[in-house]
Amino acid sequence: MWQWFITNGVWILIAVVAGLVLFSLLRRWVTRAMEKAVPKQWYEPLKATRRIVTWVIIGFGGVILTLAVAGVIVSRYGVDVTPALETVGGWLLEHGILILVIILLSYLAYMIIKAVMPHMIDRFITVRGKGRRARAELTKRSQTLSNVLTHTIGVFIVIVAIFMILSEVGIDITPLLAGAGVAGIAIGFGAQSLIRDLMAGFFIMVEDQYNVGDVIRVANVAGGVEGLNLRRTLLRDLDGILHIVPNGEIRVASNFTKMWSRAHLNISVAYKEDLDKVMVVIRKTWEEIAEDPDWSPFLISKTPWLLRVDAFGDSGITIKVVGETQPIKQWDVMGELRRRIKKAFDEEGIEIPWPHVKLYLGQSQIESSLTCKACSHINLPGSKFCSHCGASLTP
């Protein structure tokens, strides 16, 4: 046993220790090499890329070291590993390195597209929409388009890389491509709704119907757009419920926040009020909000449009008020306007109506009822005191 250890075991131990030392040195060398290879301005944006590339190189080197150590160990047992090493080494040199290069180049291509695409889309959309649309809206559109295009191109890169790797492994991809074509036709007939969703999503993006961050109503669902791709739209309503709407189900899309929004209120006052005075108070209240530094950035119209006396209601007269606001700010402006109008009406003594009920007792009962001399209130027959002011009634 001791003789065998001196003859073979020492070499096995040396091979294992040498492999561990070389692997440790490989890790350190690759890490330093990646830090020097990447420019400082790209160091943080490509942090994830550097980590993956580093571990791929380390893993590939670790596999080679492991095979070398295994070859030394097996050879000490009298097994000739030369043919196996030549076969494995030849395959790695002929195909393995190329497969590694395909994986690295595919990943680098995706990461470059992911880093460059947002800037390209943002520049293109900003140039086309400059002077016509708000910067916030342009940003939402560029983010939506860049995400969709990046993911679509990423899927294409993955498919191409898989076919190239299969070709290097020795698998004939010609039948796969032919089968994919036939399968595509079969899937096209069986997945018409999916194709309809994709086509609808494509036209939604091309026509810029809405983007992530807009408030819309589609398929009888209203909410903020949290996600958008070629297949579906994600909406979250005020209750926090996330609605997933297939794009093919969208027939009419109502966008509440496209370029600008509108505050629209119907304000009712009692019939006895002076409508000219009421309109002056409403206009003054809006203009005060427009001058408030906390609210003026939300308003486009510095004075409202008092369109008309809109209706004679059961309890009061309705005045229609509208004004333009920044996108998605109309609800905040309307809430603040209602609060200030209520306060202004109280200060001016303007009555906000409520439902009234007029009780008719019949002619005979009215004639026999008692009228209070103090407040002229008509009381029911048989009353001794006024139900309104409490004064004593005289027959």
C-alpha positions, 0 to 999 in steps of 0.5 A: 500500500505504501509502495503504491502511494509513493509510486502513484498516490503522490502524483495524484495528490500533486495533480489535485493540488496543482489543479486547485492552484491553477483554478484559483489563479485562473479566477483571479486572472480572469477577474482582473482581465475583465476589469482592465478590458471594460472602460470605466464609463461602462463598468457599472452598466455592464456589471451583469455582463461582466459577471456572466462572461467571467464565470463562463470563462472560469467554468470553461477553464475549470472543465479543462483543468478537471479533465486534466486532473482526471486524466492524471488520476486515471493514468496512474491506475494503468489506463491509457487515457491518451486516445480519450484525451485526444478525442475530447481535446480535438472536439473541444478545439474544433467545436467546444471553443466555437460553441463558447464563442457563439454563446458569448457573442449572442449574449454580448449582442443582446446586452449591447442591444439592451443598452443601446436600443433605449437611447436610439428609440428615445432619440428617434421619438424625441426628434419626431415629437419635439415641440408637439408633445410633452417630454413625459409622454415621449419618455413613456412611449420610448420606454414601451417601444424599447422594451418590446423591441429589445425582448423581440430581438432577444428571442430572435438571437436565442433562436439563432444561437440554438440552431447554430449550437445544434449545427456544431454539435452535429445535428442536422438542422435542415429537418428542424427548419422544415418541421418548424415551417410546417409546425408554424402553419399548423400553429397558425391555424390553431392559434388564430387568436394569438396571431390576432393579439400579436397583430393588434399589439403591433398596430397599437404600438405603431399608431401610438394608441397608448403607452405604459403609464397612461390611463385608458379604458379598453374592453370595458376595463379602466385603469393605468397601463402597467405593462404592454407587449405585442400580446397583452395589455396590463391594467391596474384599476383604482381597487388595485386589481390587475387586469390582463387584456389580450390585445385582440379583444380591444375594439375601442381604446379610450386614452384619458391622458393622451398629450393633455387631459381635461377637467370636466365638472357639473356644478349645481346651485339653488334656483334662487341664486344669481347665476352671473355671480355664481359664474364669477365665483367659479372663474375666480376660484379656478384662477386662484388655483392657476396662480398657486405655485403648488397647482399651476404646473398641473394646469394648462388653462389659466381660466376655465370655460363656463360652457353653459347652463347645462340643465334645470335639475329637480333641486337646482341649476347645473353649470358646466365647467371645463379646462385643460390640464396636464396628462393624468392630473385632471382628477387631482385638479377637479378634487381641489377645485371642488374643495375650493368651490365649496369653501367659496360658496360658503363665504358668498352664501351661495346655496348648493342644492339638495333634494326637496320634498313638498308635502301636500295635505289636501285643500280641506286639511289646509283650510283647517290647519293652523298658521303660526303668527310668529313664523307663518308656518302651517301646522297640522290641525290640532297642534297647540304649538308651532312645529317650526318655532315652538310658539303658541298657536291660537285658533 
